[in-house]
Amino acid sequence: MTRVLLLGAGKIGRMIAKFLVPTGDYQVVVADSDPRSLERIKGQTSVETISLDATSLEDLKRACTGVDTVVSALSYRFNRQVAQAALETGASYFDLTEDRETTQVVRQIAERSRDGQVFMPQCGLAPGFVSIVAKHLTHNFDEIDAVYMRVGALPQYPSNVLKYNLTWSTDGLINEYCNPAEAIHDGKRIEVLPLEGLEHFSMDGVRYEAFNTSGGLGTLCETLDGSVRNLNYKTIRYQGHRDLMAFLLSTLKLRDRRELLLDIMESSIPITFQDVVVTFCTVTGRRKGQLVQITDARTIYHKNLWGENWSAIQITTAAGICAVLDLHRSGKLSRSGFLRQEDISFDAFLDNRFGAYYCTESAPPITPVGGFMADV
């Protein structure tokens, strides 16, 4: 039985525990600093719980001692220390970070890993699953021209001016909206501003917008550098959301007061568990002399599981990290050290018992409005 230390008993941590424990293949210990969160998860799932201050490296090392794997469902701000604690105790490491700098630190830590010890950040939805999909689609081409990735976690019933509800980490959301994003444009790796590159499209009669956000590409810019002309990632929202966020971040300068922005959002915007996740990856290139385009599109809705409603972002994020953890446990992630999401086999991921949660109906046809997917 694989011994797992799960850090974080929040929305995603609870979902991870609900996935892993019933299999009988994992012994899960959940650690958090919030006693109420620990009490809730213990009441729902057969796990051991411990109170832990994730800012203390020594406390983290004690918690990591004797486990096979550390899974971090914490904010990206804690993951550098978590990865260091995993390294020093010999545990493999998986996280959900979207933060580019944190990923680079984890990579540096992984350079000192032991044989069989894996360090794999960015294991959720985006970055995560979409990187696996995008890399898989590129295998269909002799020459790759463009790779475009669009992902959104949206309230199914938007009812406020922002047309948005909190569905996952507010800290991570603000990070994505405020930090520069990577892209490849005309064969050159560049940085683009968050909230820029606005485009509009219609899907199943609903009008959406998409714009640059940080972190969604994961390590794909590095992986595809030199083999693709254009590569970019954008976040999907209902129309009007981007302009209001630009007003808050730029005009009111809350980009420079992120703690205040976090407090405002968590005090004013309700959480919803009635959401929908939309993903589509489009790759264009040449195959046997022809210019061809292939798209993978999916919609995943919130579901009732075990008598409780779970949000689509909980399901997809937890399924992503549980699937790669499961592949590691079964010996399908063979090498040690730092592992990219796009190194994972697409077929192996979907064949996995957790990855199967992504096997759903295709998204409805998408109608471009004003040059959809044309600009970064």
N, C-alpha and C positions, 0 to 999 in steps of 0.2 A: 504494500500500500504506500502510495506517495504522500509524504508529509508536506503540507502546504501551510505557509504563514501568509494569511490574507490581511493586508494592511488597508484599513478603511471599511467601516460598517455602514456607509451611506447607501444611496440609491443603487449604485453600480456594485458595490461590495455585497449587498444583500442578494442581488441577482446572481453574482458569481457563486456565492455559497449555495444558493438554491440549485444551481446547475451541478456543482461538483459533488456535493455530499451524497445525494441519492444513488450515485453510480456505484458506491462502495469501493471505488478505486483510490479515493483521496481521504486522508485524515486532515481536516481543516481546523486551524487555529486562527481566530479573527482578533485583530488588535486595533484598538481605537482609543482616543483620549476622551470620547464622549460616552459616559455611562449609559445614557438613554439609548443611544444607537446600539451599544453592545447588548443591552437588555432586550431590545426589539429583535435583533438578529438571532439571539439565543432562543427567543420564544418561537421563532419561525423554523429554525433549522438546528439539527443536532451538531453543534460546533462547540468547541472550547473557546472561551473569550478571555482576553487579557487587556488590562488598561496599559496604554503605552504612549509616551511622549515621543513623537517622531522627530522632534528637533534634537534629541539626544542620541548621538552615535553609539554611545555605550549601551543605552537601553535597547537600541535597535539590534546591536550585535548579540546581546543576551537573548532577545526574542528569536533571532535567526539561527541561533546555535541548535543543531540537531535536526533542522528541517532540510528537505530536499530542494524546495523551491520557495521563493518569495514572490508573491503577486502584489503589486502596489496599485491600489485603487484610490490613492491619495492625490491631492493636488500636485502638479509638476514641481512645485517649490520644495517638496520634501524628497524628491526621488534621487537626487545626487547622493545624499547620505544613505538612503536605503540601498542603492547600488553598491556603495562602499562597504556597508555592513554585510551584504550578500557575498561580496568578494572575499572578505576576511574570514567568513565562516564557511565558505565552500558551497553555498547554495546557488542554484540557478536563479535568474532574475527576469521577471516580465513586468511591464508597466503599460499605462494607457496615455502617456504624455503626448501632447501635441507641440511641446516647446522645443524649438530647434537647438537652443544652447544646452538644454538638459540632455538631449539625445547625444550631442557631441561629448559631453562629460561622461555619459554612460559608455560610449565607445572607447574613450581613453581608459576608463576603469577596466573594461573587458580585455584590454591588451595584456592584463596581468592575470587573466582567469586561468583556472586549473583545467586539466584535461576533463572533458565531459561537462564543463560548467558553461552554460549558455546565458548570454545577456541579450535580451530582446525587448527593446522599448517599442512604443507606438502600436500596441496590439489591439486596438479597438476597431472602430468603424472607419474613421478618416482622421489621421492616418491609420492604416490597418488593412481592413478587407479591401478597400478600393485600390490600394497599391498592389495587392495580389491579383485583382481582376485586371487592372491596367497592364501589368507586366505580362499576364497570360494572353491578353488580346494581341500584344505586339508580336507574339510568336507566329502569327498568321501571315506575316509580311516579309517580303524580301528587302524592302526599304521602308522605313517609317517616316512619315511626314509630320503628323501631329497626334498628340495624346491630350485629350481634354477630360477632366474629371469634375463632376458636379454632384454635390451631396447636400442634403438638407434634413434636419430634424425639426419638424414643424408641428404646431398644435393642430389637431384635426378640426377644432372649432375656435378659430381666432376671434377674440372679442374685445381687444383693447386697441389703442391707437398704434402701438408698435406692431400689432398683429403677431405677437410672439408670447410664448410662455417659457419659463425656465424648465428645461428638461434634463439638464445634466449640470456639470460643474460651472458655476457662474465665474469662478476664477479663471478657468480655462477659456470660457467664452470671451471674456474681456481680453485675455492674452491674444487670442486669435484676431480680434477686432483691432488691436493696437499695434501689433508688431509687423514688420515688413514680411512679405511673402516671397518665396523663391519661384522662379519660372525659367523656362528656356524660350527665347524668342529669336527667330532667324539663326538658330544654331548656337546662340550665346547664352550662357547662364547669367541671369540678371536678378535683381531684387525689384519687386513692385510694391506699391503702397497698399496697405489694407483699405478696404471699402471702395477702392477704385476698380476700373475695368467693368463698370456696370453694364449688364445685358438683361434683356427681358425675353420671356418665352411663355407659351401657353401649353398646359398639359391637362387633358381631360376637361377642358372648359375653364380651368382656373389659371389666372395670370400670375406668374412668378417673376422674381428678379434673382440675379446671381452676381456676386462681386468677390474680389480678392479677399482672402483671409489667410492668416499665417498657419503653417504647420501641416496642412492637409496632404501635401505631397510626400511627407515623410522623407525618405532617402532617394526617391525616384529621380530627382535632378542629377544626383551623382551617378546613379545606375545607368540612366539613359543619356548622359552627357556624351556628345559625339555621334549619337545614333538617331537623334530626332531633331527636327527643325523647330517645332513648337510644342511646348508642354506647359500646361497650367492647371490650377485647381481653383474652384470658386464655390462659395457657400450659397445655397438656395434659401430664399426667404420670400414671404408674400410681399407684393409690391408696396413701396412706401417705407419699409423698414429701414433700408439703408440710409435714406436721407435723414430720418430722425436720429439714427445712431451717429451720423456724421455731425449733426448739430450738437449732440451731447459731447462727443469726443473732441471735435475740432473747435467749434464756435464757443462752447462753454469750457473748453480746455480740460475736460475730465479725463482725457488721455493721460494727463500728468498727475491726476489725483485718483488713482485706480482703487484705492481702499474706499474712498468716498463713493465712487461709482458702484462698487460692489455692494455697499450698504444700501444705496438708493434702489438698485435693481432687486436685491433680495427682500427689501421692505415693501416694494411697490408692485412687483410682477409676480403673479402666482405661479406655483409649480403645477404642471399638468401631467397626468399619466395617460391621457387620451391624445396620442400623437401619431404621426406617420413619418417614417424615414424613407426618403427618396434618394436613390443612387443611380447614376449612369456614367459610364465611361465610354468614350468614343475614340477610336483609333483610326486614322486615315493613312494610307500608304500604298505602295505598289506591290502587286503580287502577280507574277507571270506577265509583267509588262502592263498590267491594267491598274488604274487608280481605283482603290477599293476602300470602303468605309465599313467598320464593324462596331456595333454598339452593344454593350451589356447594360440593361436597365432593370431596376427592381424597385418595388414598393413594399414596405413592411409595416404592418399596423400593430398597434398595441394589442395584447392578447390576455385572455384569462387563463392563467396557469396555476394549478394547485389551489383553485378557488379564490384567487386574487388577481386583480388587474395589474399587469406590468406594462410599462411604456415601451414603445418601439425602440427608443434609444437605450433603455436598460437592456432589452433583449439583444440588440445587435452588438452593443459594446461588450457585454459580458460573453456573448457567444464567440466573439472574435478572440478574446484573450483565453477563454476556456478551450477553444479549438486548438490554438497553437500550443498551449500547455499540454493538451491531450496528445498531440503529435509528438511532442518532446518525450512524454512519458512512454510512448510506445516505440521510441527509437527512430522515428521518422525525421527528426531534426538531428542529423548525424554529427555535425561538426561542433566544435567548441567555440567559445568567444562570442564576438558580436554577430548578431544575425538580423538581417533586414527582412521586412515583411514580404517584399517581392521575391525573396528566396524560397517562399513557401509554394508548394504545388497547389494550383487552383483546384484541381480535381481532388487531391487529398484533403484539402480544406472542406470542400462541399460534401465529400463522402463521410466526413467526421460527424459524430453524433451531435456536436454543438454547432459546427459549421452548417449543418442541415437547416438551421433556423433562417439561413439566408436563401434557401430554396423556396422561393415564393413566386407569385405571379409577376409577369413582366409589367413594367410601368407603361401607362398609356402612351400613345404617340405624342411626340413633342413638336410643337409648331414654333419655329424661330420668329422673333420679332426684332427687326433692326440689327441684323448681323450677328446672330447668336453664335457664340463660340469663336468669333473672329478675332477678338483682341484680348490682350493680357491686362 
